Each structure stands twice: as C-alpha cells, then as structure tokens.
Amino acid sequence: MVAIAAQIRKGRKYDQVLAGARLVFLQQGFEGASVDDIAREAGVSKATLYSYVPDKRLLFLEVAKAECCRLADEAEANIGCDCTLREALTIAARTLVDFFTSDFFLRMYRIFVAESERFPELGREFYANGPQLGRERMVRFFEDAEARGLVMIADKSLAADQFAELCRADLFTKRVMGILDAVTDAQKARVVGGAVEMFLARYGRKPD
C-alpha cells in the first residue's frame, strides 16, 4: 500500500461511512463484507463510499485505526494533571484491558490474523497507525514522569510494550481462544491492579 493517506478523502459523510463499515466488518468479517452491504448500512451510495475510501482493505484499516485513536484520546482525556502516577497508570491499564477484552478488538484481531498472510500490508499499516501510535503516547508519558522523578526507565519503548503485555495477561488469551465468553469487572480489576503493581515495582522511583 503506497501513500495510504493520500488515497483517503474525508468529508461530511466520512464518519457515517466508517460507522457502517465497522458494523458490517464485525458481523461478516473482512472477506464476507461487501461494498454494497457497507454502503447500504452507511446510508450512502457506492460512488460516495468509493469517493472517500477507494479500497475495501483501506476502509477496514481506517475502521481499526479510528477505534485505536478514540481509545487513546479517551484515556489521555481522563488522565488529569493532578493524577498521581499510580492513578494515571490505572486509567491507562483499565482502558487497555477493556479494549483487549472487548468484542470489537477480538473480532478485529481475528480478522487481522486471518488476512495478514494474504494482505501483509494490512498488518503493517495497522501496527504503524494503531499500536505504534499508542506506544509513542506511552513513551511521552514516561518521559514526563521521569522528568518529575517518578520513574527511571532506560528503554521507554520496551517499557510501553511491557505495560501493554501486562494488560493482556490471562483474560485476553482466554477471550480470544473462546474460553471466556465475557469477563467481569472483578476479573478486569485483578489484571489492572497486577499490571500497575508490577510496573511500579520495576520502574517506580518514588512512593506514590
């Protein structure tokens, strides 16, 4: 995929198109989703849909990217300047655990895994515009926390990846393998608390 951003035109009905595509992809998967169904669900013509996003793979990628950005923005908005390090990490961890165990993420994850061999650019572009962006935000957060003397982290990119993996512990694997149909607030709180405690034990430098 070359110059992806240049191929996408945003306009008045762009969000409408994304919302329709999101629903159809989750219901029918990438291969099963037709442009006709997406246009019908979005309430636009095929011509209008193609004028915004000219390729179904690009549309699928845009849906996934939009959800990742929404969650990252939501987490940042909830972390106020008066939050302690523990509180900020807890908000971030709760957002990640909610996302990793959500029906949306699990379905999209399965689709990406299933399609990445035939369309490897999907996986690469999603990583660059989804998980990698979230990682970069975490790195900036760690840089600020280190400047305030709250943490000491030599490899902040690795620390961001470690934090995300801590938030995938136990529940994500059971959900994606179909062992758990749903998770409780108590189960999520256990993973969130464990992730924060483990991270602070490794990188924290001041009592919080």
MDAnalysis code that builds the backbone (N, CA, C; Angstrom):
import MDAnalysis as mda
import numpy as np

u = mda.Universe.empty(624, n_residues=208, atom_resindex=np.repeat(np.arange(208), 3), trajectory=True)
u.add_TopologyAttr("name", ["N", "CA", "C"] * 208)
u.add_TopologyAttr("resid", np.arange(1, 209))
u.add_TopologyAttr("resname", ["MET", "VAL", "ALA", "ILE", "ALA", "ALA", "GLN", "ILE", "ARG", "LYS", "GLY", "ARG", "LYS", "TYR", "ASP", "GLN", "VAL", "LEU", "ALA", "GLY", "ALA", "ARG", "LEU", "VAL", "PHE", "LEU", "GLN", "GLN", "GLY", "PHE", "GLU", "GLY", "ALA", "SER", "VAL", "ASP", "ASP", "ILE", "ALA", "ARG", "GLU", "ALA", "GLY", "VAL", "SER", "LYS", "ALA", "THR", "LEU", "TYR", "SER", "TYR", "VAL", "PRO", "ASP", "LYS", "ARG", "LEU", "LEU", "PHE", "LEU", "GLU", "VAL", "ALA", "LYS", "ALA", "GLU", "CYS", "CYS", "ARG", "LEU", "ALA", "ASP", "GLU", "ALA", "GLU", "ALA", "ASN", "ILE", "GLY", "CYS", "ASP", "CYS", "THR", "LEU", "ARG", "GLU", "ALA", "LEU", "THR", "ILE", "ALA", "ALA", "ARG", "THR", "LEU", "VAL", "ASP", "PHE", "PHE", "THR", "SER", "ASP", "PHE", "PHE", "LEU", "ARG", "MET", "TYR", "ARG", "ILE", "PHE", "VAL", "ALA", "GLU", "SER", "GLU", "ARG", "PHE", "PRO", "GLU", "LEU", "GLY", "ARG", "GLU", "PHE", "TYR", "ALA", "ASN", "GLY", "PRO", "GLN", "LEU", "GLY", "ARG", "GLU", "ARG", "MET", "VAL", "ARG", "PHE", "PHE", "GLU", "ASP", "ALA", "GLU", "ALA", "ARG", "GLY", "LEU", "VAL", "MET", "ILE", "ALA", "ASP", "LYS", "SER", "LEU", "ALA", "ALA", "ASP", "GLN", "PHE", "ALA", "GLU", "LEU", "CYS", "ARG", "ALA", "ASP", "LEU", "PHE", "THR", "LYS", "ARG", "VAL", "MET", "GLY", "ILE", "LEU", "ASP", "ALA", "VAL", "THR", "ASP", "ALA", "GLN", "LYS", "ALA", "ARG", "VAL", "VAL", "GLY", "GLY", "ALA", "VAL", "GLU", "MET", "PHE", "LEU", "ALA", "ARG", "TYR", "GLY", "ARG", "LYS", "PRO", "ASP"])
u.atoms.positions = np.array([
    [0.835, -1.177, 0.000],
    [0.000, 0.000, 0.000],
    [0.873, 1.232, 0.000],
    [0.701, 2.102, -0.980],
    [1.543, 3.267, -1.113],
    [0.709, 4.518, -0.895],
    [1.250, 5.466, -0.122],
    [0.597, 6.754, 0.096],
    [-0.853, 6.576, 0.508],
    [-1.057, 5.795, 1.570],
    [-2.413, 5.495, 2.009],
    [-3.202, 6.756, 2.340],
    [-2.580, 7.658, 3.092],
    [-3.291, 8.865, 3.492],
    [-3.779, 9.645, 2.284],
    [-2.997, 9.638, 1.196],
    [-3.362, 10.392, 0.000],
    [-4.558, 9.772, -0.704],
    [-4.850, 8.485, -0.446],
    [-5.951, 7.804, -1.114],
    [-7.274, 7.987, -0.391],
    [-7.240, 8.564, 0.803],
    [-8.434, 8.690, 1.624],
    [-8.877, 10.146, 1.664],
    [-10.140, 10.375, 1.345],
    [-10.675, 11.734, 1.374],
    [-11.732, 11.820, 2.465],
    [-11.544, 12.733, 3.392],
    [-12.505, 12.905, 4.464],
    [-13.469, 14.036, 4.123],
    [-14.730, 13.789, 4.421],
    [-15.750, 14.781, 4.125],
    [-16.934, 14.628, 5.053],
    [-18.053, 15.218, 4.645],
    [-19.231, 15.304, 5.516],
    [-19.754, 13.941, 5.946],
    [-19.675, 12.940, 5.081],
    [-20.238, 11.629, 5.388],
    [-19.169, 10.585, 5.724],
    [-17.962, 11.043, 5.968],
    [-16.863, 10.115, 6.244],
    [-17.129, 9.286, 7.502],
    [-17.516, 9.941, 8.592],
    [-17.798, 9.219, 9.839],
    [-18.962, 8.250, 9.655],
    [-19.923, 8.630, 8.847],
    [-21.069, 7.773, 8.545],
    [-20.615, 6.508, 7.830],
    [-19.694, 6.672, 6.891],
    [-19.141, 5.534, 6.163],
    [-18.381, 4.608, 7.101],
    [-17.561, 5.190, 7.997],
    [-16.799, 4.375, 8.946],
    [-17.719, 3.591, 9.871],
    [-18.776, 4.236, 10.347],
    [-19.707, 3.571, 11.262],
    [-20.383, 2.383, 10.573],
    [-20.798, 2.568, 9.324],
    [-21.413, 1.470, 8.586],
    [-20.430, 0.346, 8.330],
    [-19.204, 0.698, 7.957],
    [-18.176, -0.309, 7.696],
    [-17.845, -1.082, 8.973],
    [-17.747, -0.377, 10.078],
    [-17.426, -1.024, 11.356],
    [-18.422, -2.135, 11.651],
    [-19.709, -1.836, 11.506],
    [-20.749, -2.812, 11.815],
    [-20.690, -4.008, 10.862],
    [-20.527, -3.753, 9.587],
    [-20.525, -4.835, 8.603],
    [-19.289, -5.721, 8.753],
    [-18.125, -5.116, 8.955],
    [-16.907, -5.915, 9.128],
    [-17.016, -6.825, 10.355],
    [-17.559, -6.298, 11.432],
    [-17.672, -7.102, 12.648],
    [-18.689, -8.221, 12.484],
    [-19.720, -7.983, 11.717],
    [-20.748, -9.006, 11.523],
    [-20.320, -10.072, 10.516],
    [-19.629, -9.660, 9.453],
    [-19.377, -10.566, 8.336],
    [-17.904, -10.886, 8.102],
    [-17.001, -10.223, 8.836],
    [-15.586, -10.428, 8.592],
    [-15.128, -9.658, 7.367],
    [-13.820, -9.646, 7.147],
    [-13.275, -8.876, 6.030],
    [-13.689, -9.458, 4.683],
    [-13.523, -10.766, 4.531],
    [-13.809, -11.402, 3.248],
    [-15.298, -11.373, 2.945],
    [-16.119, -11.581, 3.980],
    [-17.563, -11.652, 3.756],
    [-18.224, -10.309, 3.551],
    [-17.593, -9.251, 3.985],
    [-18.188, -7.921, 3.871],
    [-18.141, -7.447, 2.422],
    [-19.267, -7.013, 1.914],
    [-19.313, -6.488, 0.548],
    [-19.444, -4.970, 0.602],
    [-18.954, -4.332, -0.440],
    [-19.068, -2.877, -0.527],
    [-20.533, -2.472, -0.592],
    [-21.365, -3.274, -1.238],
    [-22.802, -2.982, -1.307],
    [-23.416, -2.955, 0.092],
    [-23.051, -3.957, 0.916],
    [-23.592, -4.018, 2.280],
    [-23.116, -2.830, 3.110],
    [-21.846, -2.472, 2.954],
    [-21.294, -1.356, 3.716],
    [-21.979, -0.049, 3.327],
    [-22.147, 0.164, 2.027],
    [-22.803, 1.382, 1.557],
    [-24.245, 1.448, 2.059],
    [-24.934, 0.304, 2.010],
    [-26.322, 0.256, 2.487],
    [-26.390, 0.572, 3.978],
    [-25.508, -0.044, 4.765],
    [-25.507, 0.187, 6.212],
    [-25.155, 1.637, 6.532],
    [-24.264, 2.218, 5.741],
    [-23.838, 3.600, 5.982],
    [-24.850, 4.616, 5.461],
    [-25.791, 4.164, 4.638],
    [-26.783, 5.073, 4.080],
    [-26.224, 5.987, 3.011],
    [-25.238, 5.460, 2.247],
    [-24.646, 6.245, 1.163],
    [-24.599, 5.384, -0.093],
    [-24.348, 6.006, -1.214],
    [-24.203, 5.261, -2.463],
    [-22.800, 4.658, -2.542],
    [-22.643, 3.658, -3.388],
    [-21.303, 3.079, -3.592],
    [-20.338, 4.124, -4.121],
    [-20.846, 4.990, -4.973],
    [-19.992, 6.044, -5.527],
    [-19.480, 6.967, -4.429],
    [-20.357, 7.304, -3.496],
    [-19.947, 8.158, -2.371],
    [-18.917, 7.442, -1.513],
    [-19.177, 6.151, -1.232],
    [-18.233, 5.384, -0.419],
    [-16.855, 5.348, -1.078],
    [-16.817, 5.038, -2.366],
    [-15.537, 4.958, -3.071],
    [-14.856, 6.319, -3.191],
    [-15.638, 7.391, -3.145],
    [-15.023, 8.722, -3.224],
    [-14.243, 9.035, -1.953],
    [-14.641, 8.394, -0.839],
    [-13.928, 8.589, 0.425],
    [-12.769, 7.600, 0.571],
    [-13.068, 6.341, 0.365],
    [-12.057, 5.278, 0.531],
    [-12.185, 4.334, -0.662],
    [-11.213, 4.323, -1.565],
    [-11.340, 3.587, -2.823],
    [-11.037, 2.094, -2.764],
    [-10.777, 1.563, -1.588],
    [-10.360, 0.161, -1.487],
    [-10.894, -0.410, -0.181],
    [-11.452, -1.634, -0.236],
    [-12.040, -2.245, 0.962],
    [-10.998, -2.470, 2.049],
    [-9.781, -2.801, 1.650],
    [-8.723, -3.004, 2.639],
    [-8.403, -1.699, 3.365],
    [-8.391, -0.596, 2.619],
    [-8.151, 0.703, 3.241],
    [-9.273, 1.051, 4.214],
    [-10.493, 0.722, 3.841],
    [-11.632, 1.014, 4.701],
    [-11.546, 0.206, 5.996],
    [-11.197, -1.065, 5.856],
    [-11.024, -1.913, 7.036],
    [-9.958, -1.342, 7.970],
    [-8.859, -0.907, 7.375],
    [-7.771, -0.325, 8.153],
    [-8.210, 0.953, 8.839],
    [-8.969, 1.787, 8.149],
    [-9.453, 3.041, 8.723],
    [-10.358, 2.797, 9.922],
    [-11.191, 1.774, 9.848],
    [-12.074, 1.431, 10.963],
    [-11.253, 1.070, 12.202],
    [-10.252, 0.223, 12.018],
    [-9.409, -0.204, 13.136],
    [-8.615, 0.964, 13.710],
    [-8.033, 1.790, 12.851],
    [-7.259, 2.944, 13.299],
    [-8.124, 3.911, 14.086],
    [-9.332, 4.156, 13.603],
    [-10.231, 5.100, 14.268],
    [-10.555, 4.643, 15.684],
    [-10.748, 3.338, 15.863],
    [-11.059, 2.823, 17.200],
    [-9.863, 2.955, 18.131],
    [-8.671, 2.655, 17.637],
    [-7.457, 2.801, 18.453],
    [-7.252, 4.252, 18.873],
    [-7.432, 5.169, 17.948],
    [-7.247, 6.591, 18.251],
    [-8.293, 7.081, 19.242],
    [-9.519, 6.606, 19.084],
    [-10.582, 7.012, 20.002],
    [-10.256, 6.602, 21.431],
    [-9.800, 5.378, 21.596],
    [-9.482, 4.890, 22.935],
    [-8.290, 5.624, 23.533],
    [-7.264, 5.884, 22.723],
    [-6.096, 6.610, 23.215],
    [-6.470, 8.018, 23.639],
    [-7.300, 8.682, 22.836],
    [-7.745, 10.034, 23.176],
    [-8.566, 10.031, 24.456],
    [-9.406, 9.017, 24.599],
    [-10.253, 8.911, 25.787],
    [-9.412, 8.728, 27.043],
    [-8.403, 7.871, 26.956],
    [-7.533, 7.637, 28.112],
    [-6.773, 8.906, 28.484],
    [-6.227, 9.599, 27.492],
    [-5.479, 10.823, 27.770],
    [-6.374, 11.886, 28.387],
    [-7.610, 11.964, 27.911],
    [-8.541, 12.964, 28.441],
    [-8.879, 12.687, 29.901],
    [-8.866, 11.415, 30.287],
    [-9.206, 11.045, 31.664],
    [-8.041, 11.188, 32.630],
    [-6.833, 11.347, 32.089],
    [-5.653, 11.499, 32.952],
    [-5.385, 12.989, 33.139],
    [-5.816, 13.516, 34.250],
    [-5.636, 14.939, 34.531],
    [-4.247, 15.231, 35.074],
    [-3.901, 16.513, 35.078],
    [-2.577, 16.916, 35.550],
    [-2.402, 16.680, 37.046],
    [-3.522, 16.501, 37.774],
    [-3.434, 16.273, 39.212],
    [-3.415, 14.791, 39.569],
    [-3.409, 13.914, 38.554],
    [-3.372, 12.470, 38.820],
    [-1.998, 12.061, 39.340],
    [-1.986, 11.147, 40.289],
    [-0.724, 10.550, 40.701],
    [-0.280, 9.563, 39.623],
    [0.957, 9.116, 39.701],
    [1.455, 8.139, 38.734],
    [0.615, 6.869, 38.787],
    [0.308, 6.414, 39.978],
    [-0.489, 5.188, 40.121],
    [-1.868, 5.375, 39.493],
    [-2.480, 6.522, 39.728],
    [-3.807, 6.773, 39.164],
    [-3.757, 6.827, 37.646],
    [-2.733, 7.480, 37.098],
    [-2.605, 7.585, 35.643],
    [-2.393, 6.209, 35.018],
    [-1.523, 5.407, 35.624],
    [-1.274, 4.058, 35.104],
    [-2.526, 3.191, 35.208],
    [-3.286, 3.383, 36.262],
    [-4.519, 2.611, 36.442],
    [-5.531, 2.951, 35.360],
    [-5.656, 4.225, 35.040],
    [-6.569, 4.637, 33.963],
    [-6.125, 4.038, 32.632],
    [-4.821, 4.130, 32.355],
    [-4.291, 3.576, 31.107],
    [-4.511, 2.067, 31.047],
    [-4.232, 1.379, 32.160],
    [-4.389, -0.074, 32.191],
    [-5.851, -0.482, 32.034],
    [-6.735, 0.253, 32.684],
    [-8.158, -0.079, 32.579],
    [-8.638, 0.091, 31.134],
    [-8.172, 1.145, 30.477],
    [-8.551, 1.366, 29.082],
    [-8.057, 0.225, 28.200],
    [-6.812, -0.202, 28.411],
    [-6.251, -1.289, 27.612],
    [-6.955, -2.617, 27.869],
    [-7.205, -2.920, 29.139],
    [-7.875, -4.187, 29.457],
    [-9.288, -4.208, 28.878],
    [-10.003, -3.088, 28.999],
    [-11.336, -3.005, 28.407],
    [-11.265, -3.254, 26.902],
    [-10.271, -2.657, 26.256],
    [-10.132, -2.795, 24.802],
    [-9.761, -4.219, 24.424],
    [-8.752, -4.779, 25.088],
    [-8.275, -6.120, 24.742],
    [-9.321, -7.206, 24.956],
    [-10.281, -6.970, 25.826],
    [-11.298, -7.981, 26.114],
    [-12.637, -7.670, 25.455],
    [-12.678, -6.596, 24.664],
    [-13.932, -6.195, 24.025],
    [-14.221, -7.054, 22.796],
    [-15.497, -7.199, 22.478],
    [-15.887, -7.939, 21.281],
    [-15.283, -7.287, 20.036],
    [-15.249, -5.963, 20.016],
    [-14.707, -5.255, 18.859],
    [-13.256, -5.655, 18.612],
    [-12.415, -5.540, 19.647],
    [-10.998, -5.845, 19.465],
    [-10.786, -7.295, 19.096],
    [-11.490, -8.211, 19.741],
    [-11.297, -9.628, 19.479],
    [-11.670, -9.986, 18.043],
    [-12.756, -9.417, 17.559],
    [-13.155, -9.702, 16.185],
    [-12.168, -9.106, 15.194],
    [-11.761, -7.854, 15.445],
    [-10.799, -7.229, 14.551],
    [-9.457, -7.960, 14.593],
    [-9.046, -8.391, 15.778],
    [-7.790, -9.126, 15.926],
    [-7.819, -10.405, 15.105],
    [-8.917, -11.135, 15.193],
    [-9.026, -12.381, 14.437],
    [-8.989, -12.114, 12.936],
    [-9.640, -11.029, 12.522],
    [-9.646, -10.693, 11.096],
    [-8.236, -10.357, 10.621],
    [-7.511, -9.548, 11.400],
    [-6.152, -9.186, 11.010],
    [-5.255, -10.420, 10.916],
    [-5.369, -11.310, 11.886],
    [-4.563, -12.527, 11.866],
    [-4.912, -13.371, 10.649],
    [-6.201, -13.498, 10.353],
    [-6.639, -14.329, 9.238],
    [-6.225, -13.749, 7.890],
    [-6.204, -12.422, 7.786],
    [-5.946, -11.787, 6.493],
    [-4.499, -11.356, 6.289],
    [-3.686, -11.362, 7.349],
    [-2.338, -10.787, 7.252],
    [-1.408, -11.565, 6.321],
    [-1.648, -12.859, 6.140],
    [-0.788, -13.616, 5.233],
    [-1.041, -13.218, 3.783],
    [-2.321, -13.039, 3.421],
    [-2.641, -12.648, 2.048],
    [-2.413, -11.159, 1.817],
    [-2.679, -10.370, 2.856],
    [-2.542, -8.920, 2.732],
    [-1.631, -8.401, 3.851],
    [-0.329, -8.687, 3.792],
    [0.575, -8.301, 4.879],
    [0.615, -6.801, 5.121],
    [0.291, -6.005, 4.098],
    [0.314, -4.558, 4.293],
    [-0.749, -4.114, 5.287],
    [-1.834, -4.898, 5.418],
    [-2.868, -4.572, 6.398],
    [-2.279, -4.580, 7.806],
    [-1.559, -5.654, 8.134],
    [-0.957, -5.754, 9.458],
    [0.069, -4.671, 9.703],
    [0.906, -4.401, 8.706],
    [1.948, -3.379, 8.868],
    [1.347, -1.998, 9.068],
    [0.364, -1.673, 8.249],
    [-0.231, -0.344, 8.344],
    [-1.038, -0.185, 9.631],
    [-1.720, -1.264, 10.039],
    [-2.472, -1.174, 11.289],
    [-1.532, -0.962, 12.467],
    [-0.421, -1.690, 12.474],
    [0.530, -1.532, 13.573],
    [1.084, -0.110, 13.614],
    [1.422, 0.413, 12.440],
    [2.017, 1.752, 12.375],
    [1.031, 2.835, 12.794],
    [-0.250, 2.621, 12.507],
    [-1.241, 3.657, 12.763],
    [-2.143, 3.357, 13.955],
    [-1.869, 2.237, 14.649],
    [-2.653, 1.891, 15.819],
    [-1.758, 1.653, 17.023],
    [-1.304, 0.403, 17.215],
    [-0.455, 0.087, 18.370],
    [0.792, 0.963, 18.489],
    [1.432, 1.275, 17.371],
    [2.645, 2.082, 17.458],
    [2.352, 3.496, 17.940],
    [1.226, 4.045, 17.524],
    [0.846, 5.382, 17.997],
    [0.574, 5.358, 19.498],
    [-0.098, 4.283, 19.956],
    [-0.341, 4.155, 21.391],
    [0.961, 4.020, 22.156],
    [1.898, 3.281, 21.590],
    [3.218, 3.122, 22.220],
    [3.929, 4.467, 22.331],
    [3.857, 5.268, 21.276],
    [4.512, 6.578, 21.285],
    [3.910, 7.495, 22.344],
    [2.598, 7.402, 22.542],
    [1.961, 8.209, 23.591],
    [2.430, 7.772, 24.972],
    [2.572, 6.462, 25.155],
    [3.064, 5.968, 26.434],
    [4.497, 6.411, 26.679],
    [5.320, 6.400, 25.641],
    [6.711, 6.842, 25.769],
    [6.756, 8.298, 26.218],
    [5.933, 9.145, 25.619],
    [5.900, 10.563, 26.025],
    [5.465, 10.701, 27.483],
    [4.520, 9.875, 27.892],
    [4.072, 9.895, 29.286],
    [5.214, 9.488, 30.216],
    [5.957, 8.453, 29.849],
    [7.087, 8.005, 30.667],
    [8.184, 9.069, 30.734],
    [8.399, 9.766, 29.629],
    [9.404, 10.830, 29.621],
    [9.033, 11.928, 30.607],
    [7.766, 12.289, 30.627],
    [7.300, 13.313, 31.573],
    [7.409, 12.821, 33.005],
    [7.021, 11.559, 33.239],
    [7.100, 11.000, 34.591],
    [8.542, 10.912, 35.068],
    [9.467, 10.584, 34.159],
    [10.879, 10.510, 34.532],
    [11.432, 11.899, 34.835],
    [11.001, 12.888, 34.082],
    [11.448, 14.263, 34.333],
    [10.997, 14.736, 35.707],
    [9.906, 14.187, 36.201],
    [9.402, 14.553, 37.534],
    [9.961, 13.645, 38.629],
    [10.856, 12.736, 38.238],
    [11.496, 11.870, 39.213],
    [10.645, 10.724, 39.706],
    [9.594, 10.380, 38.958],
    [8.681, 9.334, 39.411],
    [9.084, 7.941, 38.938],
    [9.788, 7.874, 37.814],
    [10.224, 6.589, 37.276],
    [11.645, 6.735, 36.765],
    [12.273, 5.581, 36.536],
    [13.565, 5.556, 35.856],
    [13.504, 4.421, 34.844],
    [13.469, 4.785, 33.568],
    [13.272, 3.801, 32.510],
    [14.309, 4.024, 31.423],
    [15.204, 3.083, 31.256],
    [16.251, 3.216, 30.240],
    [15.688, 3.038, 28.833],
    [14.833, 2.050, 28.647],
    [14.256, 1.760, 27.339],
    [12.746, 1.964, 27.428],
    [12.318, 3.169, 27.094],
    [10.914, 3.522, 27.279],
    [9.990, 2.839, 26.272],
    [10.479, 2.571, 25.074],
    [9.665, 1.852, 24.097],
    [9.393, 0.432, 24.570],
    [10.426, -0.219, 25.108],
    [10.245, -1.562, 25.648],
    [9.285, -1.532, 26.833],
    [9.417, -0.526, 27.694],
    [8.539, -0.411, 28.858],
    [7.084, -0.244, 28.434],
    [6.858, 0.529, 27.366],
    [5.497, 0.708, 26.863],
    [4.932, -0.618, 26.370],
    [5.749, -1.395, 25.655],
    [5.310, -2.715, 25.189],
    [5.049, -3.655, 26.364],
    [5.911, -3.596, 27.369],
    [5.732, -4.450, 28.547],
    [4.427, -4.125, 29.270],
    [4.138, -2.835, 29.392],
    [2.911, -2.430, 30.076],
    [1.689, -2.955, 29.322],
    [1.712, -2.842, 27.996],
    [0.600, -3.350, 27.199],
    [0.449, -4.862, 27.364],
    [1.573, -5.572, 27.391],
    [1.507, -7.029, 27.559],
    [0.987, -7.413, 28.930],
    [1.357, -6.658, 29.954],
    [0.819, -6.916, 31.286],
    [-0.703, -6.795, 31.291],
    [-1.217, -5.882, 30.475],
    [-2.663, -5.659, 30.415],
    [-3.374, -6.731, 29.581],
    [-2.622, -7.544, 28.856],
    [-3.190, -8.651, 28.085],
    [-3.176, -9.957, 28.877],
    [-2.580, -9.941, 30.051],
    [-2.390, -11.169, 30.825],
    [-3.730, -11.841, 31.132],
    [-3.746, -13.159, 30.986],
    [-4.841, -14.018, 31.403],
    [-6.121, -13.832, 30.582],
    [-6.762, -12.681, 30.696],
    [-8.088, -12.513, 30.118],
    [-8.095, -12.487, 28.597],
    [-7.120, -11.805, 27.997],
    [-7.107, -11.705, 26.537],
    [-7.003, -13.089, 25.892],
    [-6.063, -13.903, 26.345],
    [-5.876, -15.232, 25.756],
    [-7.129, -16.082, 25.916],
    [-7.744, -16.027, 27.082],
    [-8.955, -16.822, 27.313],
    [-10.116, -16.339, 26.457],
    [-10.181, -15.023, 26.240],
    [-11.249, -14.482, 25.388],
    [-11.021, -14.859, 23.921],
    [-9.799, -14.692, 23.449],
    [-9.543, -14.938, 22.029],
    [-9.633, -16.424, 21.692],
    [-9.380, -17.282, 22.678],
    [-9.479, -18.728, 22.476],
    [-10.887, -19.258, 22.742],
    [-11.791, -18.371, 23.137],
    [-13.160, -18.788, 23.382],
    [-13.387, -19.474, 24.711],
    [-12.430, -19.382, 25.620],
    [-12.574, -19.993, 26.942],
    [-13.524, -19.173, 27.810],
    [-13.474, -17.850, 27.641],
    [-14.380, -16.956, 28.348],
    [-15.255, -16.223, 27.345],
    [-16.564, -16.257, 27.571],
    [-17.478, -15.509, 26.700],
    [-17.550, -14.043, 27.112],
    [-17.260, -13.778, 28.371],
    [-17.299, -12.414, 28.894],
    [-16.408, -12.368, 30.122],
    [-16.072, -11.158, 30.550],
    [-15.254, -11.004, 31.754],
    [-15.965, -10.049, 32.707],
    [-15.743, -10.247, 33.980],
    [-16.381, -9.424, 34.994],
    [-15.500, -8.236, 35.362],
    [-16.095, -7.268, 36.032],
    [-15.327, -6.116, 36.498],
    [-14.238, -6.557, 37.474],
    [-14.549, -7.563, 38.291],
    [-13.565, -8.053, 39.256],
    [-12.369, -8.688, 38.549],
    [-12.627, -9.430, 37.484],
    [-11.536, -10.041, 36.713],
    [-10.665, -8.964, 36.062],
    [-11.297, -7.938, 35.534],
    [-10.546, -6.841, 34.927],
    [-9.722, -6.111, 35.979],
    [-10.325, -5.857, 37.134],
    [-9.632, -5.133, 38.202],
    [-8.396, -5.900, 38.665],
    [-8.483, -7.227, 38.674],
    [-7.345, -8.054, 39.064],
    [-6.179, -7.852, 38.102],
    [-6.458, -7.854, 36.796],
    [-5.402, -7.674, 35.799],
    [-4.864, -6.243, 35.837],
    [-5.748, -5.266, 35.953],
    [-5.326, -3.862, 36.023],
    [-4.415, -3.639, 37.219],
    [-4.858, -4.105, 38.396],
    [-4.060, -3.933, 39.602],
    [-2.709, -4.615, 39.504],
    [-2.700, -5.817, 38.943],
    [-1.449, -6.540, 38.804],
    [-0.489, -5.859, 37.847],
    [-1.022, -5.316, 36.752],
    [-0.186, -4.621, 35.775],
    [0.458, -3.379, 36.383],
    [-0.329, -2.611, 37.104],
    [0.181, -1.380, 37.710],
    [1.221, -1.693, 38.782],
    [0.931, -2.672, 39.632],
    [1.863, -3.021, 40.697],
    [3.181, -3.545, 40.127],
    [3.102, -4.397, 39.124],
    [4.303, -4.949, 38.512],
    [5.138, -3.843, 37.871],
    [4.467, -2.937, 37.178],
    [5.179, -1.855, 36.503],
    [5.856, -0.924, 37.507],
    [5.145, -0.555, 38.555],
    [5.718, 0.325, 39.566],
    [6.869, -0.349, 40.306],
    [6.739, -1.657, 40.547],
    [7.811, -2.383, 41.237],
    [9.088, -2.373, 40.422],
    [8.956, -2.410, 39.106],
    [10.129, -2.434, 38.226],
    [10.688, -1.036, 37.944],
    [9.805, -0.082, 37.699],
    [10.276, 1.218, 37.219],
    [10.005, 2.394, 38.163],
    [9.147, 2.201, 39.163],
    [8.821, 3.314, 40.053],
    [10.012, 3.741, 40.907],
    [10.113, 5.056, 41.160],
    [11.250, 5.565, 41.937],
    [10.836, 6.379, 43.149],
    [9.530, 6.646, 43.292],
    [9.078, 7.379, 44.466],
    [7.817, 6.739, 44.990],
    [7.625, 6.725, 46.324],
    [6.353, 6.222, 46.857],
    [5.212, 7.032, 46.256],
    [4.155, 6.355, 45.843],
    [3.044, 7.047, 45.196],
    [1.768, 6.843, 46.016],
])
